[in-house]
């Protein structure tokens, strides 16, 4: 259950940070931020940042249980 709870903060962290860094035309180095078009919507996304953010959130929620 802690993993499912950790997905939400991981998503939000990635969406906000990748949006800020990506809108400045940077790829974020090892974060490899990508500009994605999906069904007429465009946004910035980073899989490494998502995995790191989800892992940290998962650990925090697991410690709280």
Secondary structure, 3 states (H helix, E strand, C coil): CHHHHHHHHHHHHHHHHHHHHHHCCCCCHHHCCEEEEECCEEEEECHHHHHHHHHHHHHHHHHHC
